[in-house]
Amino acid sequence: MEKILVGLKRVVDYNVRVRVKSDGSGVETAGVKMSINPFDEIALEEALQIKERGDASEVIVLSIGTSESQQQLRTGLAMGADRAILVTTDDELDPLTRARIFLEVINREQPGLVVLGKQAIDEDNSQTGQMLAAIWGRPQATFASEVKLDGDTATVTREVDAGLETIEIDLPAVVTADLRLNEPRYVKLPDIMKAKKKPLEELPLSDLAIEGAPAISSTAYEPPAVREKGIMVEDVPALIGALKDKGLA
């Protein structure tokens, strides 16, 4: 396999408490730590391990967003990716539009495997990988906890509601990474310095043949309702009485 394409999304770091802007126009990101989406980091680690086993010759990382996403792509390059592509746009995009962008890059790069995180922790849609496979017309293996390549096929263990499912798919294909697929490597300072010299191509969204505007747009954001304070009861009859008072029993 010549190339593996990996998607990296810039999101609010999972350790940061998310806050909605006062005007309800979005999530507050000013002065907030931003990171690679954790599932995308797992996807990149898997691609790097595949390359280190000799089953691929190049790992390309792709991000879609503002120029600030260069930071996450540089981190991906520091982890071991060979080069990066940033499709620049200031617009909020829905999963289908993101899938169409990935397809345009796939047509340019012709990767043998595309690996994405199973979902992004900001929107939690879990749709881009599936939509990409559909419009690309190639097989998909979602929620992967193990990936084994053998020539032009891949055997993937998937985490499903009933437990684990193992399937075999033909390559090229789309694989989305679940939490237990691997543990991403730690980025060292020398690798960060080397990453600054690796190629990072910026590609304006307007240069791609993406038809139509996003089908979904966000109109307003609001935080979850504040949870009511719990109460303490002395015994089971008191618990039943409290539940009846709330119409729950």
Summary of the structure (lengths in Angstrom):
residues: 249
radius of gyration: 21.1
end to end distance: 60.5
largest distance: 69.8
contacts: 739
relative contact order: 0.18
helix: 30%
strand: 27%
